Every structure is written in C-alpha cells, then in structure tokens.
C-alpha cells in the first residue's frame, strides 16, 4: 500500500532540495521559448521536478487532479495564482527561499516573475497521473480537459 505524503512533508522535501542546488543544477536547462522540466526522482509515493523559468513563461490555469503539491522557489521569483469565482484571482509572489503548497484538485497557475531566470522545485504526491487544464467555452462556461501528468503546460 502506497503512502501519500502530506503537504508539510512535501514542503520539507522541496525546501531541502532547493537548499542544495548541487543535487539538481546539472539537470536545469533554460529555454526562452518554453519552460524546461527535469524529473529529479519518482517513487510510488511522490515525484520531484526541477523547473527552469524564463520571462513570460506561464503554466496557465490547471489542477493536479488527485495529487497535492509543494513548490519551492530556488532562484528568482514565481507568481502563484488561484482561481476564485467571487473575485479576481488570488495572487502571491514567491521569492527564492519560499515554499507554497497546492491542494489536490485546487485550480492554480504559476508564472515567471521578474526579468531573470528562475528555478523551482516541485513535489507531487501521489505522483502525477493526470492534470486538468481550463478554457472558457461558449457562454462563459468553464471547460476542463484532462491531460497526462507528464504533459508540458502552457498558457495558450
């Protein structure tokens, strides 16, 4: 039986990894056209990615389906936005050295902040099997499309 990691455990994991760039630095590649994601580790309880960001890069609104997430900003800054129906999105800027969590099923987007490169470390538990992406359809309907957990997300 697999154990699902708690958000607090995931936060500790990504904070610890972010503090030791020698564990992930060689896997990080920056590309001005699209974010680059490098798988650091995968077990039956979690998976961990290093994500390289450049100006203008954005995941678009998405969910992690049944997986919770913790994200540590290792370098630069990332803006995390949560979808909210009653108000505009709920937005927070996260600088290097900070960690934030995303509950399973919660709709959010992450985007690069600032002018230089950024790196974030992401842990998901259970490992991502699928995600949902969102679009506005006819009559303002919110539409969800299921995508594979290994698919690159972009804000199209």
Helices and strands as residue ranges (DSSP letters): H 7-18, G 21-23, G 25-27, E 36-42, E 47-53, E 62-63, E 68-75, E 77-82, E 90-95, E 99-102, E 108-113, E 118-125, E 130-136, G 138-140, E 142-148
